[in-house]
Amino acid sequence: MKRQYKVLSILLTLTLVFGLLFSYVFAADTTTITILGTADLHGRIYPHDYATDEVDSDTGLAKIATLVKQERAIDPDALLIDCGDTVQDNSADLFN
């Protein structure tokens, strides 16, 4: 059993090494990837905190949409990834 594990480990290592070598050789040029990320938006569409009734100009989906449009003008293939909590724990729920 130990011998099989050792042989398998060596084969997998060699496969990985050769795969990395050949991918480097055949790479024509470099590519830049732009990744935009958001998280914990909590349903804030406008720059307003409903719990404190104050304006918060650094938050809100409207602000994020503007920033994403600016970045996509530079790189149209930019990826936008949202990590969740888009509507959960929205302060507006306090006033139902």
C-alpha positions in Angstrom: 0.0 0.0 0.0 2.8 2.4 0.9 4.6 1.6 -2.4 1.4 2.4 -4.4 1.0 5.7 -2.6 4.6 6.6 -3.3 4.3 5.8 -7.0 1.0 7.7 -7.3 2.6 10.7 -5.5 5.5 10.7 -7.9 3.3 10.4 -11.0 1.0 13.2 -9.8 4.0 15.5 -9.1 5.6 14.8 -12.5 2.3 15.5 -14.2 2.0 18.8 -12.4 5.5 19.8 -13.2 5.3 19.0 -16.9 1.9 20.6 -17.1 3.3 23.9 -15.7 6.3 23.8 -17.9 4.3 23.3 -21.1 1.7 25.9 -20.2 4.5 28.5 -19.7 6.1 27.6 -23.1 2.9 27.9 -25.0 1.7 31.1 -23.4 1.7 33.7 -26.1 1.4 36.8 -24.0 0.1 38.0 -20.6 -3.4 38.9 -19.9 -4.7 41.3 -17.2 -7.9 40.3 -15.5 -9.9 43.0 -13.7 -12.1 41.6 -10.8 -14.5 44.0 -9.0 -16.0 42.7 -5.8 -18.9 43.7 -3.6 -20.2 42.3 -0.3 -22.6 43.1 2.5 -24.7 45.6 0.6 -27.7 45.0 2.9 -30.2 46.4 0.4 -28.7 49.9 0.3 -29.8 51.2 -3.1 -29.4 54.9 -2.2 -26.7 56.5 -0.1 -29.0 56.8 3.0 -28.9 54.9 6.3 -32.5 54.3 7.2 -31.7 53.3 10.8 -29.9 56.6 11.6 -31.7 58.7 9.0 -28.4 60.1 7.8 -26.8 60.4 4.3 -23.8 58.1 3.7 -22.3 59.1 0.4 -19.8 56.2 0.4 -22.5 53.5 0.2 -25.3 52.3 -2.0 -25.9 50.4 -5.2 -26.2 53.6 -7.2 -22.6 54.6 -6.2 -21.4 51.1 -6.9 -23.1 51.1 -10.4 -21.3 54.3 -11.2 -18.0 52.9 -10.2 -18.6 49.7 -12.1 -19.5 51.7 -15.3 -16.2 53.7 -14.9 -14.1 50.5 -14.6 -15.9 48.8 -17.5 -15.2 51.9 -19.7 -11.5 51.1 -19.1 -11.9 47.3 -19.3 -15.2 46.0 -20.9 -14.4 42.4 -19.8 -14.1 43.2 -16.1 -15.8 40.7 -13.8 -18.2 41.8 -11.1 -18.5 39.4 -8.3 -21.0 39.9 -5.4 -20.3 37.9 -2.2 -23.8 38.0 -0.8 -25.9 39.7 1.8 -27.4 41.8 -0.9 -30.8 42.2 0.8 -30.4 40.6 4.2 -30.3 42.8 7.3 -31.6 45.9 5.5 -32.2 48.8 7.9 -35.5 49.6 6.0 -36.9 46.4 7.5 -37.0 48.1 10.9 -39.8 50.3 9.7 -42.3 47.7 8.4 
